[in-house]
């Protein structure tokens, strides 16, 4: 009997283990199958005015009682019954309570009673040939007047990492906006968050914002947390920079850092061979022996990049005192405004709500389909970046040491 009980327990454990393995394998196969499905890239456009209206309606329903809502409905009906309201109590839309015109005559489809009744003779005695009185032309009332098109605001969001990976989506979003935007009528708002990164990547990202500016759109860049180094290079393209009170701005400098394992390899009798064609094909290396000449050349490269950075800022924000701000330091919102790095203090929430009262606000986003491996890799990269950026405020402003930016 005891043998049967032991066998039953063993069999139950085996079945449980097999089922667990099958469930894990099924989940893994499902993830792979979904990742292989090539979903098309999507361009999404949301009207933020509708979002704010829904939020207001939800809050209003929660804070107001039935009596208040009933009173508002009565007031609305009372206003509709007043003379001059576009709709009277009978659903007429002619501007008077009884559906007539202001002079008392009724009108339908723009045709007056003068079309069916004889008009009195002209006071001056003139008549048409044959002695018939001349009828006056009917008065046509224009019920709809052409209105000027409402201004539009296109909102883009950029969340930057070391490689400015979001530029792949940003370029598509800007292209979509430029297919419709009209200079003088429309404007663009870019909500920017970036601690900076690699020079080529952020140079391309800044060039995308230049497209909006050169197309004649008024460009506003709003920073809630950080726009440093390459991130500030992007922000400087805007006609106006709005920063939160404690947002980090600046870090106008270039940084590069590289470990060197040459002495460790030498102690363990490990040789490292590096062959190049060209005197400066490789300056500083990880495994080779770095020379003073190589260090000087690398430093010259950093200085040249810094100078290009300052020239770019001078082109789009000529009011900056570069000798004062292009030192690699960073400042917070109010400090940055005093130095000319920002124009206004505020948050993206306040700015977008204000614009929604004056214009139609549309948020444009482009989504690319990513395979499973790519999504996992990006998640790991973002986690590592957060760990690296958590070291100190200076490191958060400047970003990790990808050369140069």
VOPAGU-2260 file (C-alpha; in pm, 1 decimal, decimal comma):
REM VOPAGU-2260
SITE   aa  ch    i         X         Y         Z
SITE  UNK   A    0       0,0       0,0       0,0
SITE  UNK   A    1     282,6     236,4      88,7
SITE  UNK   A    2     448,6     152,2    -241,7
SITE  UNK   A    3     138,3     257,4    -432,1
SITE  UNK   A    4     121,8     587,4    -243,0
SITE  UNK   A    5     485,4     663,2    -322,5
SITE  UNK   A    6     428,8     576,3    -686,3
SITE  UNK   A    7     121,4     799,0    -698,9
SITE  UNK   A    8     311,1    1094,6    -552,7
SITE  UNK   A    9     598,8    1038,6    -795,9
SITE  UNK   A   10     358,2    1018,7   -1090,2
SITE  UNK   A   11     183,8    1342,0    -981,6
SITE  UNK   A   12     517,6    1522,8    -962,0
SITE  UNK   A   13     616,2    1401,1   -1307,0
SITE  UNK   A   14     284,5    1509,8   -1457,5
SITE  UNK   A   15     312,3    1851,3   -1290,9
SITE  UNK   A   16     666,9    1901,0   -1420,1
SITE  UNK   A   17     570,7    1796,3   -1773,3
SITE  UNK   A   18     271,1    2029,0   -1776,4
SITE  UNK   A   19     483,3    2319,5   -1652,3
SITE  UNK   A   20     738,8    2256,6   -1928,9
SITE  UNK   A   21     463,2    2236,6   -2191,4
SITE  UNK   A   22     308,6    2562,0   -2071,7
SITE  UNK   A   23     643,9    2741,5   -2083,9
SITE  UNK   A   24     718,2    2603,4   -2429,6
SITE  UNK   A   25     374,8    2709,4   -2555,4
SITE  UNK   A   26     423,0    3061,2   -2420,4
SITE  UNK   A   27     769,3    3084,9   -2575,9
SITE  UNK   A   28     646,3    2958,9   -2913,4
SITE  UNK   A   29     358,5    3207,1   -2900,5
SITE  UNK   A   30     593,8    3496,5   -2835,5
SITE  UNK   A   31     814,9    3393,3   -3126,7
SITE  UNK   A   32     514,4    3355,5   -3357,3
SITE  UNK   A   33     380,9    3698,7   -3264,8
SITE  UNK   A   34     721,4    3855,4   -3310,6
SITE  UNK   A   35     743,1    3709,9   -3661,6
SITE  UNK   A   36     411,7    3863,6   -3761,9
SITE  UNK   A   37     507,8    4164,0   -3967,4
SITE  UNK   A   38     266,2    4427,3   -3854,6
SITE  UNK   A   39     279,5    4741,9   -4064,7
SITE  UNK   A   40     420,6    5062,7   -3921,7
SITE  UNK   A   41     149,3    5298,2   -3800,1
SITE  UNK   A   42     106,4    5673,6   -3803,7
SITE  UNK   A   43    -122,0    5781,5   -3518,4
SITE  UNK   A   44    -287,9    6121,8   -3488,4
SITE  UNK   A   45    -485,6    6216,4   -3174,9
SITE  UNK   A   46    -686,3    6534,6   -3128,9
SITE  UNK   A   47    -595,8    6655,8   -2781,3
SITE  UNK   A   48    -893,0    6894,2   -2770,3
SITE  UNK   A   49   -1122,2    6590,2   -2753,4
SITE  UNK   A   50    -913,2    6440,1   -2474,9
SITE  UNK   A   51    -940,0    6755,3   -2263,5
SITE  UNK   A   52   -1314,5    6777,6   -2333,4
SITE  UNK   A   53   -1366,5    6419,5   -2214,9
SITE  UNK   A   54   -1167,1    6487,5   -1899,6
SITE  UNK   A   55   -1372,6    6799,1   -1823,7
SITE  UNK   A   56   -1697,4    6613,4   -1882,4
SITE  UNK   A   57   -1592,7    6329,3   -1651,3
SITE  UNK   A   58   -1491,1    6563,4   -1370,3
SITE  UNK   A   59   -1805,0    6772,9   -1412,5
SITE  UNK   A   60   -2028,3    6468,4   -1380,5
SITE  UNK   A   61   -1844,0    6362,3   -1065,7
SITE  UNK   A   62   -1855,1    6695,4    -882,3
SITE  UNK   A   63   -2199,3    6821,4    -985,8
SITE  UNK   A   64   -2526,9    6684,9    -853,5
SITE  UNK   A   65   -2845,8    6613,8   -1050,2
SITE  UNK   A   66   -3000,2    6949,3    -952,0
SITE  UNK   A   67   -2706,6    7143,1   -1094,6
SITE  UNK   A   68   -2718,6    6951,2   -1422,6
SITE  UNK   A   69   -3095,4    7005,0   -1445,9
SITE  UNK   A   70   -3054,8    7378,0   -1386,4
SITE  UNK   A   71   -2789,8    7399,3   -1660,1
SITE  UNK   A   72   -3025,2    7221,8   -1900,5
SITE  UNK   A   73   -3303,3    7469,9   -1818,0
SITE  UNK   A   74   -3070,9    7763,6   -1874,7
SITE  UNK   A   75   -2970,3    7620,3   -2210,0
SITE  UNK   A   76   -3332,8    7579,2   -2318,7
SITE  UNK   A   77   -3414,7    7930,6   -2198,8
SITE  UNK   A   78   -3131,4    8077,4   -2407,4
SITE  UNK   A   79   -3257,2    7891,7   -2713,4
SITE  UNK   A   80   -3601,1    8050,9   -2677,4
SITE  UNK   A   81   -3460,4    8401,4   -2669,0
SITE  UNK   A   82   -3490,7    8612,9   -2987,8
SITE  UNK   A   83   -3177,0    8617,3   -3194,6
SITE  UNK   A   84   -3062,0    8268,8   -3092,6
SITE  UNK   A   85   -2973,0    8050,0   -3394,6
SITE  UNK   A   86   -3239,9    7795,6   -3287,4
SITE  UNK   A   87   -3580,7    7884,0   -3147,4
SITE  UNK   A   88   -3814,7    7664,1   -2950,6
SITE  UNK   A   89   -3963,1    7508,0   -3269,8
SITE  UNK   A   90   -3624,2    7409,3   -3408,7
SITE  UNK   A   91   -3628,9    7693,0   -3663,1
SITE  UNK   A   92   -3299,0    7846,7   -3755,1
SITE  UNK   A   93   -3397,0    8181,0   -3911,5
SITE  UNK   A   94   -3298,2    8407,2   -3624,3
SITE  UNK   A   95   -3649,3    8500,3   -3489,5
SITE  UNK   A   96   -3885,2    8314,1   -3253,3
SITE  UNK   A   97   -4150,6    8245,4   -3519,1
SITE  UNK   A   98   -3910,3    8139,5   -3789,3
SITE  UNK   A   99   -3952,3    8460,2   -3989,1
SITE  UNK   A  100   -3706,1    8715,7   -4107,1
SITE  UNK   A  101   -3642,5    9030,7   -3904,6
SITE  UNK   A  102   -3888,5    9228,2   -4120,2
SITE  UNK   A  103   -4173,8    8983,6   -4048,8
SITE  UNK   A  104   -4185,3    8796,6   -4380,4
SITE  UNK   A  105   -4133,2    8422,2   -4392,2
SITE  UNK   A  106   -3852,8    8273,6   -4599,7
SITE  UNK   A  107   -3764,1    7923,4   -4713,3
SITE  UNK   A  108   -3453,2    7816,2   -4899,1
SITE  UNK   A  109   -3362,7    8177,7   -4968,7
SITE  UNK   A  110   -3684,0    8257,4   -5167,0
SITE  UNK   A  111   -3914,5    8540,5   -5042,0
SITE  UNK   A  112   -4287,0    8599,0   -5082,5
SITE  UNK   A  113   -4206,5    8847,6   -5356,5
SITE  UNK   A  114   -4166,5    8550,9   -5593,8
SITE  UNK   A  115   -4537,0    8461,1   -5570,0
SITE  UNK   A  116   -4709,0    8795,3   -5514,6
SITE  UNK   A  117   -4718,7    9106,3   -5725,3
SITE  UNK   A  118   -4499,8    9389,5   -5607,9
SITE  UNK   A  119   -4629,7    9742,0   -5598,3
SITE  UNK   A  120   -4536,3    9969,7   -5881,7
SITE  UNK   A  121   -4210,7   10151,2   -5859,8
SITE  UNK   A  122   -4258,5   10484,5   -5679,2
SITE  UNK   A  123   -4084,3   10661,3   -5959,7
SITE  UNK   A  124   -4343,5   10530,4   -6208,9
SITE  UNK   A  125   -4102,6   10317,8   -6409,1
SITE  UNK   A  126   -4238,8    9994,4   -6550,9
SITE  UNK   A  127   -4133,1    9715,8   -6775,6
SITE  UNK   A  128   -4218,4    9723,6   -7146,4
SITE  UNK   A  129   -4585,8    9641,1   -7190,7
SITE  UNK   A  130   -4699,2    9835,3   -6886,2
SITE  UNK   A  131   -4638,6    9558,2   -6632,8
SITE  UNK   A  132   -4489,3    9667,4   -6301,6
SITE  UNK   A  133   -4126,5    9577,9   -6236,3
SITE  UNK   A  134   -4087,4    9325,8   -5950,9
SITE  UNK   A  135   -3810,3    9379,9   -5704,3
SITE  UNK   A  136   -3541,1    9108,4   -5688,0
SITE  UNK   A  137   -3577,3    8873,3   -5388,6
SITE  UNK   A  138   -3343,0    8916,9   -5097,9
SITE  UNK   A  139   -3120,4    8610,4   -5036,7
SITE  UNK   A  140   -3003,9    8564,4   -4677,7
SITE  UNK   A  141   -2667,8    8398,3   -4632,3
SITE  UNK   A  142   -2711,5    8163,3   -4337,0
SITE  UNK   A  143   -2355,7    8032,2   -4348,9
SITE  UNK   A  144   -2051,9    8251,1   -4381,1
SITE  UNK   A  145   -1709,1    8126,8   -4467,0
SITE  UNK   A  146   -1492,1    8136,9   -4159,5
SITE  UNK   A  147   -1116,7    8168,2   -4142,8
SITE  UNK   A  148    -950,7    7830,6   -4087,9
SITE  UNK   A  149    -866,7    7760,2   -3726,5
SITE  UNK   A  150    -497,7    7751,1   -3635,0
SITE  UNK   A  151    -349,9    7407,5   -3579,0
SITE  UNK   A  152     -77,1    7284,1   -3347,2
SITE  UNK   A  153     112,1    6961,8   -3416,7
SITE  UNK   A  154     266,0    6799,8   -3108,6
SITE  UNK   A  155     566,0    6565,7   -3135,3
SITE  UNK   A  156     742,5    6381,9   -2852,8
SITE  UNK   A  157    1109,5    6283,1   -2840,9
SITE  UNK   A  158    1249,7    6055,8   -2568,4
SITE  UNK   A  159    1624,2    6043,0   -2625,0
SITE  UNK   A  160    1881,0    5777,7   -2539,6
SITE  UNK   A  161    2254,7    5758,1   -2607,5
SITE  UNK   A  162    2205,3    5675,8   -2975,3
SITE  UNK   A  163    1899,9    5898,7   -3025,0
SITE  UNK   A  164    1708,3    5591,9   -3141,0
SITE  UNK   A  165    1380,3    5786,5   -3145,7
SITE  UNK   A  166    1503,8    5984,6   -3446,3
SITE  UNK   A  167    1384,8    5701,0   -3671,4
SITE  UNK   A  168    1028,2    5775,6   -3565,6
SITE  UNK   A  169    1080,3    6152,3   -3542,0
SITE  UNK   A  170    1179,5    6185,0   -3905,8
SITE  UNK   A  171     860,4    6007,0   -4016,9
SITE  UNK   A  172     643,4    6220,0   -3788,0
SITE  UNK   A  173     795,7    6541,8   -3922,1
SITE  UNK   A  174     751,0    6424,8   -4279,5
SITE  UNK   A  175     383,7    6354,5   -4209,0
SITE  UNK   A  176     333,1    6699,0   -4053,7
SITE  UNK   A  177     500,5    6876,4   -4344,9
SITE  UNK   A  178     263,5    6713,9   -4595,0
SITE  UNK   A  179     -22,8    6920,0   -4450,1
SITE  UNK   A  180     111,6    7207,0   -4239,1
SITE  UNK   A  181      69,0    7561,2   -4368,7
SITE  UNK   A  182     320,9    7833,3   -4281,0
SITE  UNK   A  183     161,6    8124,8   -4099,1
SITE  UNK   A  184    -132,7    7916,0   -3981,7
SITE  UNK   A  185      16,9    7610,8   -3811,1
SITE  UNK   A  186     282,9    7564,0   -3546,6
SITE  UNK   A  187     472,6    7271,8   -3397,8
SITE  UNK   A  188     548,6    7181,5   -3037,8
SITE  UNK   A  189     819,7    6927,8   -2954,6
SITE  UNK   A  190     817,1    6775,9   -2604,1
SITE  UNK   A  191    1183,2    6691,0   -2559,8
SITE  UNK   A  192    1356,7    6470,4   -2302,5
SITE  UNK   A  193    1722,6    6380,3   -2355,7
SITE  UNK   A  194    2051,3    6382,0   -2162,9
SITE  UNK   A  195    2249,8    6375,4   -2487,3
SITE  UNK   A  196    2452,7    6109,8   -2660,2
SITE  UNK   A  197    2647,9    6041,2   -2977,7
SITE  UNK   A  198    2730,3    6330,7   -3207,9
SITE  UNK   A  199    2611,1    6188,5   -3544,4
SITE  UNK   A  200    2282,5    6067,3   -3398,5
SITE  UNK   A  201    2193,4    6393,9   -3226,4
SITE  UNK   A  202    2315,3    6592,8   -3522,6
SITE  UNK   A  203    2058,3    6409,5   -3734,0
SITE  UNK   A  204    1787,4    6462,0   -3470,8
SITE  UNK   A  205    1856,0    6837,2   -3460,4
SITE  UNK   A  206    1851,0    6848,3   -3840,7
SITE  UNK   A  207    1500,9    6699,3   -3836,3
SITE  UNK   A  208    1377,8    6989,4   -3622,1
SITE  UNK   A  209    1548,3    7229,2   -3862,8
SITE  UNK   A  210    1312,1    7092,9   -4130,7
SITE  UNK   A  211    1014,0    7226,0   -3935,1
SITE  UNK   A  212    1175,5    7565,4   -3888,8
SITE  UNK   A  213    1277,4    7599,2   -4253,4
SITE  UNK   A  214     924,5    7504,0   -4362,4
SITE  UNK   A  215     800,6    7825,1   -4198,4
SITE  UNK   A  216     635,8    7671,8   -3892,1
SITE  UNK   A  217     663,6    7838,5   -3555,4
SITE  UNK   A  218     855,9    7584,1   -3345,9
SITE  UNK   A  219     833,1    7559,2   -2966,7
SITE  UNK   A  220    1044,0    7312,3   -2768,8
SITE  UNK   A  221     926,8    7229,9   -2416,1
SITE  UNK   A  222    1150,9    7052,3   -2163,9
SITE  UNK   A  223     999,2    6896,2   -1851,9
SITE  UNK   A  224    1306,0    6714,4   -1716,5
SITE  UNK   A  225    1631,5    6736,0   -1910,4
SITE  UNK   A  226    1769,6    6866,0   -2240,0
SITE  UNK   A  227    2144,9    6849,9   -2202,9
SITE  UNK   A  228    2436,3    6828,2   -2444,2
SITE  UNK   A  229    2293,8    6679,4   -2767,2
SITE  UNK   A  230    1945,8    6722,2   -2620,9
SITE  UNK   A  231    2002,8    7095,0   -2582,8
SITE  UNK   A  232    2141,0    7110,4   -2936,2
SITE  UNK   A  233    1798,8    6989,5   -3048,7
SITE  UNK   A  234    1614,5    7234,8   -2822,0
SITE  UNK   A  235    1815,2    7530,4   -2953,8
SITE  UNK   A  236    1655,7    7488,9   -3296,9
SITE  UNK   A  237    1319,7    7607,3   -3162,7
SITE  UNK   A  238    1204,3    7966,4   -3188,6
SITE  UNK   A  239    1107,0    7936,3   -2821,9
SITE  UNK   A  240    1223,2    7709,9   -2539,2
SITE  UNK   A  241     987,9    7646,3   -2245,8
SITE  UNK   A  242    1143,7    7470,0   -1946,3
SITE  UNK   A  243    1004,7    7341,3   -1618,6
SITE  UNK   A  244    1140,3    7513,2   -1306,2
SITE  UNK   A  245    1379,8    7227,6   -1224,9
SITE  UNK   A  246    1449,4    7099,8   -1575,1
SITE  UNK   A  247    1819,2    7052,5   -1654,5
SITE  UNK   A  248    1948,7    7251,1   -1951,7
SITE  UNK   A  249    2293,0    7316,0   -2091,5
SITE  UNK   A  250    2592,3    7082,7   -2064,1
SITE  UNK   A  251    2728,7    7240,5   -2380,7
SITE  UNK   A  252    3045,6    7038,5   -2403,3
SITE  UNK   A  253    3202,0    6720,5   -2535,9
SITE  UNK   A  254    3312,6    6421,8   -2329,9
SITE  UNK   A  255    3488,0    6094,2   -2408,3
SITE  UNK   A  256    3619,8    5829,2   -2175,1
SITE  UNK   A  257    3787,0    5499,8   -2253,4
SITE  UNK   A  258    3953,9    5234,0   -2037,7
SITE  UNK   A  259    4301,6    5105,1   -2120,8
SITE  UNK   A  260    4405,5    4747,7   -2036,2
SITE  UNK   A  261    4755,2    4759,9   -2179,8
SITE  UNK   A  262    4943,3    4728,3   -1847,9
SITE  UNK   A  263    4719,3    4441,2   -1733,3
SITE  UNK   A  264    4784,9    4254,3   -2057,6
SITE  UNK   A  265    5155,3    4323,2   -2023,6
SITE  UNK   A  266    5166,3    4178,5   -1671,5
SITE  UNK   A  267    5005,9    3859,1   -1799,2
SITE  UNK   A  268    5240,7    3836,3   -2100,9
SITE  UNK   A  269    4958,5    3892,5   -2348,6
SITE  UNK   A  270    5054,6    4073,3   -2667,7
SITE  UNK   A  271    4809,6    4292,3   -2858,3
SITE  UNK   A  272    4873,8    4384,1   -3221,6
SITE  UNK   A  273    4702,8    4679,6   -3387,2
SITE  UNK   A  274    4774,1    4748,4   -3753,3
SITE  UNK   A  275    4658,4    5070,9   -3922,8
SITE  UNK   A  276    4707,7    5253,1   -4250,9
SITE  UNK   A  277    4715,0    5625,3   -4183,7
SITE  UNK   A  278    4877,2    5812,3   -3898,8
SITE  UNK   A  279    4551,9    5884,1   -3715,6
SITE  UNK   A  280    4335,0    5591,9   -3814,8
SITE  UNK   A  281    4334,8    5498,8   -3447,7
SITE  UNK   A  282    4440,7    5732,9   -3167,0
SITE  UNK   A  283    4339,8    5602,2   -2823,7
SITE  UNK   A  284    4274,0    5229,5   -2790,5
SITE  UNK   A  285    4153,0    4992,7   -2519,6
SITE  UNK   A  286    4424,4    4727,9   -2546,0
SITE  UNK   A  287    4719,9    4906,6   -2705,3
SITE  UNK   A  288    4972,6    5144,5   -2551,1
SITE  UNK   A  289    4849,3    5503,1   -2581,2
SITE  UNK   A  290    5105,2    5771,5   -2658,6
SITE  UNK   A  291    5109,5    6142,8   -2579,7
SITE  UNK   A  292    5081,4    6222,5   -2948,8
SITE  UNK   A  293    4767,9    6008,5   -2971,7
SITE  UNK   A  294    4618,6    6183,1   -2669,3
SITE  UNK   A  295    4685,7    6526,2   -2818,4
SITE  UNK   A  296    4522,9    6426,3   -3146,3
SITE  UNK   A  297    4217,0    6288,9   -2967,3
SITE  UNK   A  298    4188,6    6608,9   -2763,6
SITE  UNK   A  299    4210,3    6814,4   -3082,8
SITE  UNK   A  300    3919,4    6613,1   -3218,4
SITE  UNK   A  301    3713,2    6687,3   -2907,2
SITE  UNK   A  302    3793,5    7060,0   -2933,1
SITE  UNK   A  303    3688,7    7067,9   -3299,0
SITE  UNK   A  304    3358,5    6899,1   -3214,3
SITE  UNK   A  305    3299,6    7147,5   -2933,3
SITE  UNK   A  306    3359,9    7436,2   -3172,2
SITE  UNK   A  307    3107,3    7294,6   -3421,1
SITE  UNK   A  308    2860,0    7261,5   -3136,3
SITE  UNK   A  309    2901,3    7627,7   -3045,6
SITE  UNK   A  310    2867,1    7738,0   -3407,5
SITE  UNK   A  311    2539,7    7550,7   -3435,5
SITE  UNK   A  312    2405,7    7720,9   -3122,0
SITE  UNK   A  313    2521,6    8061,6   -3245,7
SITE  UNK   A  314    2320,1    8010,7   -3564,0
SITE  UNK   A  315    1989,4    7940,9   -3389,3
SITE  UNK   A  316    2029,5    8122,2   -3054,4
SITE  UNK   A  317    2258,4    8416,6   -3126,5
SITE  UNK   A  318    2164,2    8577,1   -2794,0
SITE  UNK   A  319    2366,4    8319,0   -2599,0
SITE  UNK   A  320    2693,0    8424,5   -2438,3
SITE  UNK   A  321    2882,9    8113,2   -2537,3
SITE  UNK   A  322    3190,7    8201,3   -2334,5
SITE  UNK   A  323    2964,2    8188,3   -2028,9
SITE  UNK   A  324    2745,0    7886,8   -2103,2
SITE  UNK   A  325    2955,4    7661,8   -2331,0
SITE  UNK   A  326    3162,6    7527,5   -2041,8
SITE  UNK   A  327    2999,9    7187,4   -1999,9
SITE  UNK   A  328    2799,9    7306,0   -1698,0
SITE  UNK   A  329    2428,1    7255,4   -1661,3
SITE  UNK   A  330    2162,9    7476,0   -1500,6
SITE  UNK   A  331    1806,2    7441,1   -1375,5
SITE  UNK   A  332    1502,9    7610,7   -1528,0
SITE  UNK   A  333    1507,9    7958,1   -1369,9
SITE  UNK   A  334    1887,6    7973,9   -1386,2
SITE  UNK   A  335    1881,0    7868,4   -1749,9
SITE  UNK   A  336    1628,9    8139,9   -1837,8
SITE  UNK   A  337    1849,0    8405,2   -1675,3
SITE  UNK   A  338    2138,0    8288,8   -1895,4
SITE  UNK   A  339    1927,7    8284,1   -2213,7
SITE  UNK   A  340    1919,8    7904,9   -2240,6
SITE  UNK   A  341    1538,4    7912,2   -2203,7
SITE  UNK   A  342    1273,4    8171,8   -2284,9
SITE  UNK   A  343     986,3    8080,1   -2051,7
SITE  UNK   A  344     920,4    7873,3   -1740,9
SITE  UNK   A  345     638,1    7623,5   -1762,9
SITE  UNK   A  346     545,6    7262,1   -1824,0
SITE  UNK   A  347     423,1    7082,0   -2132,8
SITE  UNK   A  348      87,5    7021,2   -1961,5
SITE  UNK   A  349      16,6    7391,4   -1911,2
SITE  UNK   A  350     138,8    7480,7   -2259,3
SITE  UNK   A  351     -76,0    7222,7   -2439,4
SITE  UNK   A  352    -388,3    7307,2   -2237,2
SITE  UNK   A  353    -343,9    7674,6   -2318,3
SITE  UNK   A  354    -296,7    7603,7   -2688,1
SITE  UNK   A  355    -604,6    7378,3   -2690,3
SITE  UNK   A  356    -820,0    7680,4   -2592,3
SITE  UNK   A  357    -695,5    7875,7   -2893,4
SITE  UNK   A  358    -637,1    7616,8   -3165,8
SITE  UNK   A  359    -684,4    7258,4   -3274,3
SITE  UNK   A  360    -408,5    7050,1   -3118,5
SITE  UNK   A  361    -302,1    6720,4   -3275,2
SITE  UNK   A  362     -45,4    6478,8   -3134,6
SITE  UNK   A  363     138,6    6290,1   -3408,7
SITE  UNK   A  364     328,6    5969,0   -3335,8
SITE  UNK   A  365     484,1    5703,1   -3556,6
SITE  UNK   A  366     511,9    5343,3   -3437,2
SITE  UNK   A  367     744,6    5088,7   -3591,0
SITE  UNK   A  368     688,6    4715,2   -3560,3
SITE  UNK   A  369     983,1    4564,0   -3370,8
SITE  UNK   A  370    1072,4    4193,3   -3354,7
SITE  UNK   A  371    1094,4    4023,8   -3015,7
SITE  UNK   A  372    1473,4    4020,9   -3006,5
SITE  UNK   A  373    1490,9    4388,4   -3084,6
SITE  UNK   A  374    1237,1    4474,9   -2813,3
SITE  UNK   A  375    1428,5    4273,4   -2552,6
SITE  UNK   A  376    1755,5    4435,5   -2653,1
SITE  UNK   A  377    1610,9    4786,0   -2633,5
SITE  UNK   A  378    1462,3    4715,9   -2289,9
SITE  UNK   A  379    1800,4    4594,6   -2161,5
SITE  UNK   A  380    1974,1    4896,4   -2310,9
SITE  UNK   A  381    1728,9    5139,0   -2148,7
SITE  UNK   A  382    1771,5    4966,0   -1811,8
SITE  UNK   A  383    2150,2    4992,9   -1834,8
SITE  UNK   A  384    2123,2    5357,9   -1935,0
SITE  UNK   A  385    1905,1    5437,1   -1633,0
SITE  UNK   A  386    2161,6    5273,0   -1404,3
SITE  UNK   A  387    2445,5    5470,5   -1558,0
SITE  UNK   A  388    2254,5    5798,8   -1540,8
SITE  UNK   A  389    2169,8    5751,4   -1174,3
SITE  UNK   A  390    2525,4    5822,6   -1061,1
SITE  UNK   A  391    2509,9    6197,9   -1012,8
SITE  UNK   A  392    2334,2    6510,5   -1149,8
SITE  UNK   A  393    2640,0    6590,8   -1362,0
SITE  UNK   A  394    2647,1    6244,9   -1514,7
SITE  UNK   A  395    2272,4    6262,3   -1576,4
SITE  UNK   A  396    2316,2    6591,0   -1758,8
SITE  UNK   A  397    2611,0    6480,5   -1965,5
SITE  UNK   A  398    2522,1    6118,6   -2023,8
SITE  UNK   A  399    2761,4    5828,3   -2031,0
SITE  UNK   A  400    3086,1    5862,1   -2216,2
SITE  UNK   A  401    3003,5    5793,0   -2574,8
SITE  UNK   A  402    3247,1    6003,7   -2774,3
SITE  UNK   A  403    3188,1    6283,7   -2849,6
SITE  UNK   A  404    2865,8    6482,1   -2819,7
